[in-house]
């Protein structure tokens, strides 16, 4: 239940705190006193989007806190799932900055609006006048019947399955579409792929071929200069090797006289060894190099094949050709395997569909059992609410296809008077009747759900007299299962509360502020008298108020 609501710096509220109790609580106040502001603040802490224009003092932030006693409700799993500390008395806080940004906390743990809404929908239901229109909404009608049918777990499984079914169906359509396109492209892709495969490309092949082509194309010039280099190294008198040998011999003769001469001798020896190696490699290279027209032609043809493929595919390296080859291979494989993919996907869809069919059948069976129970309870409650001739009908039809709510279509119909045919709710019921129908629905749901609290915002609009007494009795009955808070203009309803709060405006420091207080017995009688006869209290109004309270 909602135990405490604290609002600071919001609209006409400077600093307000109110403690609520269980059973039936009444909130009254003159038009414009700020009851809607109070509800607006509560809506914010429950997860409504923040509006910076409602921050009263723009120099500071707005803070709204609500305490809920939740130890009797099975909510710990939700806290664990969202990694929030569970407390028997849970505190929700919203902070709205002047720039419109807001922060949300559950038991001092920062969280998101989605998480907050996921929790508060399990804590309290705020029912305002316009929400009565929900009765005509098909989704809401399903929610009512499914609550009575205890279909929550089945519907959760069905929703997940339906999502998977639609995803798989979409994937199948895409595969079939791809297959159709692949058929058109298959021959071309296969031809181009075979062309690349037949080329038998190798990594780094191009660089090696281009290098060999360069050598073979200039073989005579290369051999000429290789011979010149060999001659320069090995000539008997003027060859570099001979000269270096002479230098080495000369330095060896003086190597023992100083370290510098020994070092120089060793360095020349190193040069001599290195030059000998170079001369040998020059000899080997010269011997291996020969003009080979057939090899030159082979390399040239091979490179031409590579260049043609690169030009055809608008790339410049063999690696890029490999990428294209791999992609073409995937496309060809996809086309070859499309039939298998389609078959396996259809099998998968059939399995999911069969599970959905079974779930939908179970859901339908439970609805079929719950519907007459709901109709009977509705007619009994509406009879108590001075709608004795009202008859209720629920058209529940099972279709041969999977729909959003299962396989059923559903519609609430009503006959408000004797001899009147059944029509849809929004056509047949007046505003006052819709309010009583909604109250009857809420009473029934309160017996099947574990919602801790409900707030009625002037659900009694359009009714008066004995009907208001009956509405109050229904609210009292609801309050035996849950906390009920109702905002009302009717003294007959206000008198039935276990406690009575008044919202009022007062001027403080030249500023109009909204506040709320819990009325004692005497204040409550005065408030009822004013609701009956206006600000000028009369003995008859006071006597009537006393009688209502009695």
MOSULKA-V935850 format. One line per field, one symbol per residue. phi: phi as a letter, one per 20 degrees, with the letter a starting at -180 (. if undefined). burial: b if it has 9 or more other C-alpha atoms within 8 Angstrom, else e. A space follows every 50 residues. Layout:
BEGIN
phi=???
burial=???
END
This chain:
BEGIN
phi=.fdbccccmcledebcbcddcemdddccrfgnfpfffgfffffffepfff cffeffefeceeccccdcecfededffffffelcfecgdeddcdcdegen fccccclmefbdffffffeffedbceddgffgfggeefffffgfffffel egffffffffffffffffffffgfffffffffgfegfffffffffffffl fcfmfffffffffffffcfffffgfffffffffdgfddffffffffffff fffdfeeafffffffffffffffffgffffffffffffebfcgfffffff ffffffffffffdlcccfgffffffffffffffgffegffffffffffff ffffffgfffffffffffffgfffgfffffffffemcfefcdbdedcede bedfdpdddbbecbcecgmeffcfgfeedfffffffffffffffffeddd ffbbdddlfegncalfffffffffffffffdbfcccebdefffgfeffbc dcebdbeclmcecebbbeeegffffffffffecnfefdffffffffffff
burial=bbbbbbbbbbbbbbebbbebbbbbbbbbbeeebbbebeeebbbbbbbeeb ebeebbeeeebbbbbbbbbbeeeeeeeebbeeebebeebbbbbbbbbbeb bbbbbbbeeebeeebbbebbeebbbebbbeebeebbebebbbebbbbbbe beebbebbbebbebbeebbeebeebbeebeebbeebeebbebbeebbeee eeeeebeebbebbebbeebeebbeebbebbbbbbbeeebbbbbbbebbee bbebbbeeeebbbbbeebbebbeebbeebeebbeebeeeeeeeeebeebb eebebbeebbbeeeeeebebbeeebeebbebbebbeebeebbeebbebbe ebbebbbebbbbbbebbbbbbeebbebbbebbbbbebbebbbbbbbeeee ebeeebbbbbbbbbbbeeeeeebbbeebbeebbbbbbbbbbebbbbeeee bbbbbbbbbbbeeeeebbbbbbbbbbbbbeebbbbbbbbbbbbbbbbebb bbbbbeeeeeebbbbbeebeeeebbbebbbbbbeeebeeebbebbbeeee
END
